[in-house]
Amino acid sequence: MPDSFDYKLNRSVSDYIYTTEKLTHLKGKKLQSKRNHINRFKRENEWKYKSLTGNPALVKECKSMLDKWMDINIEEKDPSLLYDDFATTLMLDNFEYLGLRGGLICVNNEIAAFAIGEPLTEDTVVVHVEKAFTSIHGAYTIINQQFAENEVAGFTYINREEDMGIDNLRQAKLSYQPDILLEKFNARFKE
């Protein structure tokens, strides 16, 4: 039966997988710039990490942050942002029911970033959503690192999903030096 299909690599949906250790500690020369972003963020901001897991009031606050994030980013006129907003809102509305876990970064008591994920397998957590205000230098980097440090204990890997063919997203995910790039293929029935 496998011979009945043609397979074509679909790079846009290949998953970026990292060790939890790597994203928590960001060791080595190749990740020096990430440590620099975090150090600058910590120097310039009064900040705090808070877990969304088991905290419905904070989950609700993330919806307000998402609205602000959308107001800033919708100017790109990218229709996929509307789908992303819809999916993220559904996750926030059903956070506990879906068994999600997450965290946020507050800067001066305002949400600057949040991340949402869930266990995928016994050893892997998948990150579905990461939102941050780019006006706060290092906000994306710190939520990535803090989510790994605080929400993923006991898991070996973090799957940060695909890049959807978006160049900036691809560059960002590659910059963390994935341990595994899980290639995915489209299968087409041979006629």
Secondary structure, DSSP 4 states (H G I P E B T S, - for coil): -GGGEEEEE-GGGPEEEEEHHHHHH--SGGGHHHHHHHHHHHHH--EEEEE-TT-HHHHHHHHHHHHHHHHHHGGG--HHHHHHHHHHHHHHHTTTTTT-EEEEEEETTEEEEEEEEEE-SSSEEEEEEEEE-TTSTTHHHHHHHHHHHHH-TT-SEEE----TT-HHHHHHHHTT--SEEE--EEEEE--
